[in-house]
Amino acid sequence: MRKGWFSRVHLVLLAGVLAQVVNALEFKDHYSPLNKERGLRKQTRYILLHTTEGSGIGALAKLHRYGEAHYMVDTSGLVYRIIEHRRVAMHAGRSMWEGITGLDDYTIGIEVAGYHNRAITEAQIAALRELLDQLKVTYRIPDQNIIPHSMVAYGAPNRWHRRSHRGRKRCGMQFADRSLREKLGLKSQPLFDPDVKAGRLVNADPYLALALFGTAREQTKAAAHFDGDSAMIIAPGRSAWDIARDKYRNSNTRYLFPDGRELRGDQVTNWKSMPAGTRVVLSADARENDEERLLEIGTESGVGDLAGDEALASTTIYFLKDGRVRQGSEMTREQVDALPSGTRILVGYVHGGYLTAKRSAFDICGAKWNSPTTLYRLQDGRVLTGEQVTEGSLPPMAMVFFVR
């Protein structure tokens, strides 16, 4: 009797051990060279789920080089560590959720090898579920705060959308799908966009909004809009922005015209006459979030095309030709409309002021000080990104600009 009781106990324990072995995550360290340079997050409120939009091998090299995620889950279920989970990874880019901006400072980023409009593998589902379980316990993150990148990414005004808008990315959008979330052990999810509802952003993509927040039937129907070969071809109602989003003018984005011509995104000068039938080819090697850069008023890009309805906002910064820097809130409509070609603009930025001996870059913008989206204007007029500077190389009186 006593011997049999011990045997049953042993069987139960052995079954538990075997279950742990079967479910154990397989990690592989592949830390970015930028890992040690990244500061520690003060708070962790969310987990963002991404899709690499390319093969695991190519994406891993890019993520490693730029430190763009904490983890990557390959198609085999192998989980790569890229940035230590306590540190800041540059994966969210221009982002907002519940009024909080710059979500790199509040989130863990997990890249899943694959595409936003294709199913992930069963091995990825199993590995991602266990990884999420571990992180939820460690950081006490509720299921509704585990969300796709496409939910939080937002875009600054452009020639198609005159206000800051939701819909900048489709990245990871399938992680809003109710059936997939159930497989991942997630029992709740956001049912609406809090920033659109509050008027902080406008909805620029009704299809994506349904795919993220609709009923199960609405999600399935909306997802079909992003599937198939035609989704990459410019047509009435489908612009370059609808396809490429914030990468529409990127040098890595190619436009194949019906007449056989080909141009890169940075070579296109007339977006209004982009012919129907033009195929858009996105690069799998492009960064998760494009480097922010100074825009320039030109013959085909007026202030309205670059800043939209936010031309007079404090977050629109003008670099005047006489060397002065002015916020939109410091200018009149007449002054803005009279700006000459060649005037450079930043849209959706905070003017952080000057560096001084007692006011460091970290004092001004925290962990963003060395982000590729943070810009420094030196006294000689040069503009450097956060990746191009070190703490010791920044001279006093450099101006600091960072994404809000």
C-alpha positions as CSV (number, residue, x, y, z in Angstrom):
1,M,0.0,0.0,0.0
2,R,2.7,2.5,1.1
3,K,4.9,1.4,-1.9
4,G,2.0,2.0,-4.4
5,W,1.3,5.4,-2.9
6,F,4.9,6.5,-3.4
7,S,4.8,5.2,-7.0
8,R,1.8,7.3,-7.8
9,V,3.5,10.4,-6.3
10,H,6.6,9.6,-8.3
11,L,4.5,9.3,-11.5
12,V,2.8,12.6,-10.9
13,L,6.2,14.4,-10.2
14,L,7.7,12.8,-13.3
15,A,4.8,13.9,-15.4
16,G,5.3,17.4,-14.1
17,V,9.0,17.3,-14.9
18,L,8.3,16.0,-18.4
19,A,5.7,18.7,-19.0
20,Q,8.3,21.3,-18.0
21,V,10.8,19.7,-20.4
22,V,8.4,19.6,-23.3
23,N,7.3,23.2,-22.7
24,A,10.7,24.6,-21.8
25,L,11.8,27.5,-24.0
26,E,14.9,27.1,-26.0
27,F,16.8,30.4,-25.8
28,K,19.9,31.4,-27.7
29,D,21.9,34.5,-26.8
30,H,22.4,36.8,-29.7
31,Y,22.9,40.1,-27.9
32,S,23.2,43.3,-30.0
33,P,26.5,45.2,-29.7
34,L,24.3,48.1,-28.5
35,N,22.9,46.1,-25.6
36,K,25.2,47.5,-22.9
37,E,24.7,51.0,-24.2
38,R,20.9,50.9,-23.6
39,G,19.6,52.2,-20.3
40,L,17.3,50.4,-17.9
41,R,13.6,51.0,-18.3
42,K,12.0,52.7,-15.2
43,Q,8.7,51.1,-15.9
44,T,7.3,48.2,-17.9
45,R,3.6,48.4,-18.7
46,Y,3.2,46.7,-22.1
47,I,4.5,44.0,-24.3
48,L,4.5,44.8,-28.1
49,L,4.3,41.9,-30.6
50,H,5.9,42.5,-34.0
51,T,6.3,40.6,-37.2
52,T,9.7,40.8,-39.0
53,E,8.2,41.1,-42.5
54,G,11.1,38.9,-43.7
55,S,12.9,35.7,-43.1
56,G,14.2,34.9,-39.7
57,I,17.9,34.8,-40.7
58,G,17.8,38.2,-42.4
59,A,15.7,39.8,-39.7
60,L,17.9,38.5,-36.9
61,A,20.9,40.2,-38.4
62,K,19.1,43.5,-38.7
63,L,17.6,43.3,-35.2
64,H,21.0,42.4,-33.8
65,R,22.7,45.3,-35.6
66,Y,20.3,48.0,-34.5
67,G,19.1,46.5,-31.2
68,E,15.5,46.7,-32.3
69,A,13.9,44.0,-30.0
70,H,14.3,42.1,-26.8
71,Y,13.5,38.8,-28.3
72,M,12.9,37.2,-31.7
73,V,10.9,33.9,-32.0
74,D,12.1,32.0,-35.1
75,T,9.8,29.7,-37.1
76,S,11.3,26.7,-35.3
77,G,10.3,28.1,-31.9
78,L,13.9,29.0,-31.0
79,V,13.9,32.3,-29.1
80,Y,16.8,34.7,-29.6
81,R,17.8,37.2,-26.9
82,I,18.8,40.5,-28.5
83,I,18.5,43.2,-25.8
84,E,18.3,42.3,-22.1
85,H,14.6,42.4,-21.1
86,R,15.2,45.1,-18.5
87,R,16.9,47.5,-21.0
88,V,15.4,49.8,-23.6
89,A,15.1,48.3,-27.1
90,M,14.4,50.6,-30.0
91,H,11.4,48.8,-31.4
92,A,8.3,51.0,-31.0
93,G,9.4,54.1,-32.9
94,R,6.8,56.9,-33.1
95,S,4.2,55.4,-30.8
96,M,1.3,56.2,-28.5
97,W,-1.1,54.3,-26.3
98,E,-3.4,55.6,-23.6
99,G,-1.8,59.0,-24.1
100,I,1.7,57.7,-23.3
101,T,4.2,58.4,-26.1
102,G,7.6,57.0,-26.8
103,L,6.7,53.5,-25.8
104,D,10.2,52.1,-26.0
105,D,10.5,53.4,-22.5
106,Y,7.6,51.3,-21.3
107,T,7.6,48.1,-23.3
108,I,9.2,44.8,-24.1
109,G,9.4,44.1,-27.8
110,I,9.1,40.6,-29.2
111,E,9.7,40.0,-33.0
112,V,8.1,37.0,-34.5
113,A,9.7,35.8,-37.8
114,G,7.0,36.1,-40.5
115,Y,4.6,38.5,-42.0
116,H,1.6,40.5,-40.7
117,N,-0.8,38.8,-43.2
118,R,0.4,35.2,-42.8
119,A,-0.1,32.6,-40.1
120,I,2.8,31.8,-37.7
121,T,3.9,28.3,-37.1
122,E,2.7,26.0,-34.3
123,A,6.2,26.0,-32.8
124,Q,6.1,29.8,-32.7
125,I,2.7,29.8,-31.0
126,A,4.0,27.3,-28.3
127,A,7.2,29.2,-27.7
128,L,5.5,32.7,-27.7
129,R,2.9,31.5,-25.3
130,E,5.4,30.3,-22.8
131,L,7.6,33.4,-23.2
132,L,4.6,35.6,-22.6
133,D,3.6,33.6,-19.5
134,Q,7.1,34.2,-18.0
135,L,7.1,37.9,-18.8
136,K,3.5,38.4,-17.5
137,V,4.6,37.0,-14.2
138,T,7.9,38.9,-14.0
139,Y,6.3,42.3,-14.8
140,R,2.7,41.7,-13.7
141,I,1.4,42.6,-17.2
142,P,-2.3,41.9,-17.8
143,D,-3.3,40.2,-21.1
144,Q,-5.0,43.4,-22.4
145,N,-1.6,45.1,-22.3
146,I,0.0,42.6,-24.7
147,I,-0.7,44.2,-28.1
148,P,0.5,44.3,-31.7
149,H,2.8,47.1,-32.8
150,S,0.2,48.2,-35.3
151,M,-2.1,49.2,-32.4
152,V,0.4,51.7,-31.0
153,A,2.4,53.0,-33.9
154,Y,1.2,56.4,-35.2
155,G,2.3,58.7,-38.0
156,A,3.0,62.4,-38.3
157,P,1.0,64.4,-40.8
158,N,1.8,63.9,-44.5
159,R,0.5,64.6,-47.9
160,W,-2.3,62.1,-47.5
161,H,-3.3,62.6,-43.8
162,R,-3.2,66.1,-42.4
163,R,-3.2,65.1,-38.7
164,S,-1.2,62.8,-36.6
165,H,-2.9,59.5,-37.3
166,R,-3.2,55.8,-36.4
167,G,-2.4,53.3,-39.1
168,R,1.4,53.9,-39.6
169,K,2.1,50.1,-39.4
170,R,0.4,46.8,-40.0
171,C,3.3,45.1,-38.1
172,G,2.0,42.2,-36.0
173,M,-1.6,42.9,-36.7
174,Q,-2.6,39.2,-36.5
175,F,-1.9,39.3,-32.8
176,A,-5.2,41.1,-32.4
177,D,-7.0,38.1,-33.9
178,R,-9.2,36.5,-31.2
179,S,-8.5,32.9,-32.2
180,L,-4.7,33.4,-32.2
181,R,-4.8,35.2,-28.9
182,E,-6.7,32.3,-27.4
183,K,-4.0,29.9,-28.5
184,L,-1.4,32.3,-26.9
185,G,-3.3,32.1,-23.6
186,L,-4.5,35.7,-23.8
187,K,-7.9,36.1,-22.3
188,S,-8.5,39.8,-22.9
189,Q,-7.6,42.5,-25.4
190,P,-8.3,46.2,-26.2
191,L,-11.7,46.7,-27.9
192,F,-11.1,50.2,-29.1
193,D,-8.3,52.7,-29.7
194,P,-8.1,55.0,-26.7
195,D,-6.1,57.7,-28.4
196,V,-8.5,57.9,-31.4
197,K,-11.4,57.9,-29.0
198,A,-9.9,60.8,-27.0
199,G,-9.1,62.8,-30.1
200,R,-5.3,62.6,-29.7
201,L,-5.1,60.9,-33.1
202,V,-7.3,60.3,-36.1
203,N,-8.1,56.9,-37.7
204,A,-6.3,56.8,-41.1
205,D,-7.1,53.2,-41.9
206,P,-10.6,51.9,-41.3
207,Y,-9.6,48.4,-42.5
208,L,-6.7,48.1,-40.0
209,A,-9.0,49.4,-37.2
210,L,-11.4,46.6,-37.9
211,A,-8.7,44.0,-38.1
212,L,-7.5,45.2,-34.7
213,F,-10.7,46.0,-32.8
214,G,-13.5,44.4,-34.7
215,T,-15.6,41.3,-34.0
216,A,-14.1,38.0,-35.1
217,R,-16.1,38.2,-38.4
218,E,-15.0,41.8,-39.0
219,Q,-11.4,40.9,-38.3
220,T,-11.4,38.1,-40.9
221,K,-13.1,40.3,-43.5
222,A,-10.7,43.3,-42.9
223,A,-7.6,41.1,-42.9
224,A,-8.4,40.1,-46.5
225,H,-7.9,43.7,-47.6
226,F,-4.2,43.3,-46.8
227,D,-3.8,39.9,-48.5
228,G,-2.9,38.9,-52.0
229,D,-0.7,40.4,-54.8
230,S,-3.0,43.4,-55.5
231,A,-2.3,44.7,-52.0
232,M,1.2,45.9,-53.2
233,I,-0.1,47.7,-56.4
234,I,-1.1,51.3,-56.5
235,A,-4.7,51.7,-57.6
236,P,-7.6,54.1,-57.1
237,G,-8.1,54.2,-53.3
238,R,-4.8,52.5,-52.7
239,S,-1.9,55.1,-52.5
240,A,1.8,54.7,-52.0
241,W,1.2,55.5,-48.3
242,D,-1.5,52.8,-48.0
243,I,1.0,50.2,-49.2
244,A,4.3,51.3,-47.8
245,R,3.2,53.5,-44.9
246,D,6.0,55.6,-43.4
247,K,8.5,53.9,-45.8
248,Y,6.9,55.4,-48.9
249,R,9.8,57.8,-49.4
250,N,12.5,55.5,-48.1
251,S,15.5,54.9,-50.4
252,N,15.0,51.1,-49.9
253,T,11.5,51.2,-51.2
254,R,11.2,50.6,-55.0
255,Y,8.5,51.7,-57.3
256,L,8.1,49.6,-60.5
257,F,6.1,51.7,-63.0
258,P,3.8,50.2,-65.7
259,D,6.1,51.6,-68.4
260,G,9.1,49.6,-67.0
261,R,10.7,52.5,-65.2
262,E,11.9,52.1,-61.6
263,L,12.5,54.7,-58.9
264,R,13.5,54.6,-55.3
265,G,11.3,56.3,-52.7
266,D,13.8,59.1,-52.3
267,Q,13.8,59.7,-56.1
268,V,10.1,60.3,-56.5
269,T,9.2,64.0,-56.9
270,N,5.6,63.9,-57.9
271,W,3.5,61.7,-55.6
272,K,0.2,63.2,-56.9
273,S,0.8,61.7,-60.4
274,M,1.9,58.2,-59.3
275,P,0.2,56.0,-62.0
276,A,-2.2,53.2,-61.2
277,G,-0.6,49.8,-61.7
278,T,2.7,50.8,-60.1
279,R,4.1,48.0,-57.9
280,V,5.6,48.8,-54.6
281,V,8.5,46.6,-53.4
282,L,9.5,46.9,-49.7
283,S,13.0,45.9,-48.5
284,A,13.2,43.1,-45.9
285,D,16.4,44.7,-44.7
286,A,14.9,48.1,-43.8
287,R,14.9,49.1,-40.1
288,E,11.9,48.4,-37.9
289,N,11.2,52.1,-37.8
290,D,12.7,54.5,-40.3
291,E,15.2,57.1,-39.0
292,E,13.4,60.4,-38.6
293,R,14.9,63.1,-40.7
294,L,14.6,66.7,-41.7
295,L,12.0,67.2,-44.4
296,E,12.5,70.0,-47.0
297,I,10.0,72.3,-48.6
298,G,10.3,72.0,-52.4
299,T,8.4,72.5,-55.6
300,E,6.4,69.3,-55.0
301,S,6.2,69.5,-51.2
302,G,4.7,72.5,-49.6
303,V,4.2,73.0,-45.9
304,G,0.8,71.4,-46.1
305,D,2.2,68.3,-47.6
306,L,4.8,68.0,-44.9
307,A,3.0,69.2,-41.7
308,G,-0.7,69.2,-42.6
309,D,-2.9,70.8,-40.0
310,E,-0.1,70.8,-37.5
311,A,2.0,73.4,-39.4
312,L,1.5,75.9,-36.5
313,A,1.9,73.3,-33.7
314,S,4.7,73.5,-31.1
315,T,5.8,70.1,-32.3
316,T,6.5,71.3,-35.8
317,I,10.0,72.7,-36.0
318,Y,11.3,75.0,-38.8
319,F,15.0,75.4,-39.5
320,L,15.0,78.8,-41.2
321,K,17.6,79.7,-43.8
322,D,19.0,82.5,-41.7
323,G,20.1,79.9,-39.1
324,R,17.2,80.5,-36.6
325,V,15.1,77.6,-35.4
326,R,11.4,78.3,-34.7
327,Q,8.5,76.2,-33.5
328,G,5.2,76.4,-35.4
329,S,3.5,77.9,-32.4
330,E,6.0,80.9,-32.7
331,M,5.0,81.6,-36.3
332,T,1.9,83.0,-38.1
333,R,0.2,81.3,-41.0
334,E,1.5,84.1,-43.3
335,Q,5.0,83.4,-42.2
336,V,4.7,79.7,-42.7
337,D,3.1,80.0,-46.1
338,A,5.9,82.3,-47.2
339,L,8.8,79.9,-46.3
340,P,11.0,79.4,-49.3
341,S,12.0,76.2,-50.9
342,G,14.9,74.5,-49.1
343,T,13.5,75.3,-45.6
344,R,13.9,72.2,-43.5
345,I,11.1,70.9,-41.1
346,L,10.7,68.4,-38.3
347,V,7.2,67.2,-37.7
348,G,6.0,65.7,-34.4
349,Y,9.0,66.6,-32.4
350,V,9.8,68.2,-29.0
351,H,12.3,71.1,-29.0
352,G,14.3,70.1,-26.0
353,G,16.4,73.2,-25.8
354,Y,20.2,73.5,-25.5
355,L,22.8,71.3,-23.9
356,T,24.8,73.0,-21.2
357,A,27.5,72.0,-18.7
358,K,24.7,71.4,-16.2
359,R,22.1,70.0,-18.6
360,S,23.0,66.8,-20.4
361,A,21.2,65.1,-23.3
362,F,20.0,62.5,-20.8
363,D,18.5,65.3,-18.6
364,I,16.6,66.5,-21.6
365,C,15.2,63.3,-23.2
366,G,16.2,60.4,-21.0
367,A,17.0,57.1,-22.7
368,K,16.2,58.6,-26.1
369,W,19.4,60.6,-26.0
370,N,21.2,58.1,-28.3
371,S,18.1,57.0,-30.3
372,P,18.3,57.2,-34.1
373,T,15.2,59.4,-34.0
374,T,16.8,62.0,-31.7
375,L,18.5,64.8,-33.6
376,Y,21.2,67.3,-32.5
377,R,21.8,70.6,-34.3
378,L,25.3,71.8,-33.7
379,Q,26.3,75.5,-33.7
380,D,27.9,75.1,-37.2
381,G,24.5,74.0,-38.6
382,R,25.2,70.3,-38.9
383,V,22.5,67.9,-37.7
384,L,23.4,64.5,-36.2
385,T,21.3,61.6,-35.0
386,G,21.6,60.0,-31.6
387,E,23.4,57.1,-33.1
388,Q,26.1,59.4,-34.4
389,V,27.0,60.9,-31.1
390,T,28.6,59.8,-27.8
391,E,28.2,61.4,-24.4
392,G,31.6,63.0,-24.7
393,S,31.3,64.2,-28.3
394,L,28.3,66.6,-27.8
395,P,29.4,70.2,-27.5
396,P,27.6,72.7,-25.3
397,M,24.8,74.7,-26.9
398,A,23.8,71.9,-29.3
399,M,20.0,71.9,-29.7
400,V,18.2,68.7,-28.9
401,F,15.0,67.5,-30.8
402,F,13.2,64.2,-29.9
403,V,10.0,62.4,-30.9
404,R,7.2,63.1,-28.5
